Amino acid sequence: MEITKLLAELDLNKNEVRVYLASLEVGEAGLTRVANRAGLAPMTTKYLLQKLHEKECVTAVKKNQRYLYIPHPP
């Protein structure tokens, strides 16, 4: 099964899937790097990363006055 279909079945919307996959590609990264990889605005990406954190798809770790996002394996 294609990963995007699997993630959609887990109640992730299209943009959440986009941000999650971008996060998987870049690994542990800050907001800007994930946003650039996903091709979305930073504020939109921040909101989506917060939603993914609530759904336990990513972990947010505060480091040096900013957050790093670490994706959980699919």
trRosetta pair geometry for C-beta under 8 A, 3 or more apart (Angstrom, degrees):
i j d omega theta_ij theta_ji phi_ij phi_ji
1 5 5.7 -112 175 79 97 119
1 6 5.3 111 117 -60 120 102
2 5 4.6 81 70 9 92 107
2 6 6.9 -164 93 -9 46 88
3 6 5.4 -55 -146 38 36 115
3 7 6.2 34 156 -19 69 105
3 21 7.4 121 113 -98 127 110
3 74 6.1 -32 -146 -156 113 169
4 7 5.8 -53 -145 38 31 110
4 8 6.4 36 153 -22 63 105
4 17 5.5 77 -140 177 81 143
4 21 7.4 -18 -85 -58 87 139
5 8 5.6 -51 -148 34 32 114
5 9 6.6 36 151 -20 63 103
6 9 5.7 -55 -156 33 32 113
6 10 6.9 27 147 -16 63 106
6 74 7.2 79 104 176 132 124
7 10 5.5 -57 -153 36 39 112
7 12 4.7 -39 160 48 92 135
7 16 7.8 -160 157 107 117 94
7 17 4.7 129 107 -113 137 101
7 20 6.5 178 -147 75 148 148
7 21 7.9 -114 -17 -52 167 96
7 74 7.2 -73 -73 -134 99 116
8 12 6.2 -93 -94 65 35 78
8 13 7.9 53 -124 -122 76 20
8 14 7.8 17 -100 -77 106 56
8 17 6.5 -19 -63 -65 75 141
10 55 7.9 111 143 173 105 130
11 55 7.3 -159 90 -130 105 136
12 16 4.1 -134 -168 99 90 122
12 17 5.0 121 123 -61 121 78
12 20 6.6 -31 -159 -6 155 145
12 52 7.7 36 -122 -102 115 86
12 55 7.2 154 -84 123 89 169
12 57 7.4 62 -89 -65 130 159
13 16 4.9 92 51 10 69 106
13 17 7.1 -129 98 -7 34 89
14 17 5.9 -57 -153 34 28 112
14 18 6.5 31 150 -22 63 107
15 18 5.2 -47 -146 33 38 118
15 19 6.4 34 156 -16 68 103
15 40 6.9 88 -154 -92 107 151
15 44 7.3 -81 -177 163 141 112
15 48 5.7 -114 131 -103 102 141
16 19 5.9 -54 -146 39 31 106
16 20 6.1 33 154 -20 65 109
16 48 5.5 -166 -98 -160 62 103
16 51 6.0 -88 -105 100 118 126
16 52 6.0 160 -157 -71 97 94
16 55 7.8 47 -171 26 141 152
16 57 7.9 104 172 41 106 162
17 20 5.7 -56 -142 39 29 112
17 21 6.2 26 159 -17 65 108
18 21 6.2 -58 -148 37 23 107
18 22 6.4 23 153 -17 61 109
18 38 5.2 99 141 -155 95 101
18 39 7.7 -79 174 49 126 92
18 40 7.0 108 116 -34 130 126
18 48 8.0 -29 69 175 90 162
19 22 5.6 -54 -147 38 32 113
19 23 6.2 36 152 -23 65 106
19 34 6.5 49 -160 162 84 113
19 38 4.9 3 -99 -105 58 154
19 40 6.9 -47 -79 25 96 144
19 45 5.8 158 -118 -138 122 77
19 48 4.4 142 -6 121 163 134
19 49 6.2 -127 162 -65 138 70
19 52 6.5 -137 100 -34 118 142
20 23 5.6 -54 -149 35 30 114
20 24 6.5 34 151 -20 64 102
20 52 5.8 170 -80 -122 95 139
20 57 5.5 -49 -117 154 122 139
20 58 7.2 -148 -117 -43 77 109
20 71 6.6 117 -161 -129 68 121
21 24 5.5 -48 -149 33 34 114
21 25 6.5 36 151 -21 64 104
21 38 7.8 122 69 -105 80 87
22 25 5.6 -55 -152 33 33 113
22 26 6.5 9 159 -2 68 109
22 34 5.4 112 117 -163 114 69
22 37 3.9 146 -161 107 106 107
22 38 3.8 -93 -25 -66 162 81
23 26 6.4 -65 -141 47 28 94
23 27 7.9 146 169 -37 56 4
23 29 7.1 -155 -136 44 65 109
23 34 5.3 11 -85 -127 77 118
23 37 7.9 157 -56 79 35 136
23 49 7.5 129 -75 -110 137 99
23 52 7.6 165 2 129 159 166
23 58 5.9 -56 166 -95 162 131
23 69 5.8 -74 -134 120 123 119
23 71 4.2 137 126 -61 109 120
24 27 7.7 23 -175 -71 27 44
24 71 4.8 -106 -77 100 61 167
24 74 7.3 -2 -98 -37 146 102
25 37 5.9 -174 77 -179 124 143
26 29 4.4 -11 128 -22 122 152
26 33 5.4 160 -176 141 157 112
26 34 6.2 -143 46 -88 144 62
26 37 5.3 -141 -40 -34 124 161
27 70 7.7 -7 172 -131 59 67
27 71 7.3 -110 -132 26 31 102
28 68 5.4 25 180 166 91 121
28 69 7.3 176 -145 81 50 40
28 70 4.8 -6 -102 -97 85 86
29 33 4.0 -102 177 82 127 133
29 34 5.5 151 95 -49 118 84
29 68 6.6 165 87 -153 10 81
29 69 6.3 -27 67 55 63 84
30 33 5.4 93 59 11 71 102
30 34 7.2 -141 100 -2 35 93
30 66 5.8 8 -129 140 119 131
30 67 7.0 124 -134 84 70 55
30 68 5.8 -57 -77 -103 61 63
30 69 7.4 113 -127 10 17 85
31 34 6.0 -66 -151 40 29 106
31 35 6.0 26 157 -20 69 112
31 42 5.7 71 144 -155 112 97
31 45 6.2 137 -168 105 83 118
31 46 5.6 8 -140 -82 131 88
31 49 7.0 -120 -113 7 84 159
31 66 7.5 -117 4 -176 102 110
31 67 6.8 63 -42 70 100 95
31 69 7.2 92 -76 -12 55 120
32 35 5.7 -56 -143 38 29 112
32 36 6.2 29 158 -20 65 106
32 42 6.1 -18 -97 -105 62 120
33 36 5.9 -52 -146 35 28 111
33 37 6.4 25 156 -15 62 108
34 37 5.9 -60 -150 40 30 109
34 38 6.1 20 156 -12 67 113
34 45 5.7 156 105 179 100 134
34 49 6.7 78 106 -76 158 129
34 69 6.0 -2 -46 54 151 136
35 38 5.9 -62 -141 44 27 104
35 40 5.6 -102 -151 75 75 74
35 41 6.7 -41 -162 134 124 17
35 42 4.5 -43 -85 -93 171 59
35 44 7.7 117 -129 65 106 81
35 45 3.8 -134 -92 0 89 161
35 46 7.9 -14 -70 -35 120 69
36 39 7.5 29 179 -71 29 39
38 45 5.9 146 53 -105 142 115
40 44 4.7 -107 164 88 115 123
40 45 4.9 143 89 -59 114 92
40 48 7.4 31 102 11 163 143
41 44 4.4 86 62 9 89 107
41 45 6.8 -160 90 -8 44 88
42 45 5.5 -58 -144 40 31 112
42 46 6.2 37 156 -26 67 103
43 46 5.5 -45 -145 30 33 115
43 47 6.6 36 154 -18 62 102
44 47 5.8 -55 -154 35 32 111
44 48 6.3 26 151 -14 66 109
45 48 5.6 -58 -145 42 33 109
45 49 6.1 35 155 -21 68 106
46 49 5.8 -54 -145 36 28 111
46 50 6.5 32 153 -21 62 103
47 50 5.8 -55 -155 32 30 113
47 51 6.7 29 149 -17 64 104
48 51 5.5 -50 -150 36 37 113
48 52 6.3 37 150 -18 67 105
49 52 5.4 -51 -144 39 35 113
49 53 6.3 42 151 -25 64 102
49 58 6.2 -58 -157 69 80 151
49 60 7.1 104 149 -81 109 114
49 69 5.4 -80 -155 -103 131 151
50 53 5.5 -49 -149 32 32 115
50 54 6.6 35 150 -19 63 102
50 60 7.9 6 -100 -47 57 149
51 54 5.6 -51 -152 34 34 113
51 55 6.4 21 152 -7 65 109
52 55 5.7 -61 -144 47 34 105
52 57 4.2 -77 -171 63 90 116
52 58 4.7 44 122 13 115 108
53 56 7.5 34 -179 -79 32 30
53 57 7.4 -87 -67 50 24 71
53 58 5.4 -58 -78 76 66 86
53 59 7.1 97 -126 -119 89 22
53 60 5.1 -15 -107 -16 141 111
53 69 7.8 -104 -70 -129 105 101
56 72 6.8 7 152 0 70 156
57 71 6.9 -23 150 -147 76 75
57 72 5.7 -137 -167 37 34 106
58 69 5.0 5 171 -174 135 99
58 70 6.3 149 -165 73 77 41
58 71 5.1 -43 -102 -101 88 51
58 72 6.4 -144 -86 -4 31 81
59 69 7.3 154 76 -156 45 51
59 70 4.6 -17 58 60 96 100
59 72 6.9 95 -22 -54 89 91
60 67 4.9 -13 -169 -166 100 127
60 68 7.5 151 -155 74 51 41
60 69 5.7 -21 -99 -100 69 72
60 70 7.9 -173 -76 20 23 75
61 67 6.7 135 68 -155 36 68
61 68 5.0 -24 65 60 93 92
61 69 7.9 174 21 -83 74 25
61 70 6.5 31 -3 -8 115 115
62 65 7.7 13 -176 -106 95 8
62 66 7.3 169 -148 91 64 21
62 67 5.6 -43 -94 -94 58 69
62 68 8.0 164 -100 15 12 73
63 66 6.6 -33 70 70 65 68
63 67 7.5 100 22 -128 73 23
63 68 5.3 5 22 -8 124 114
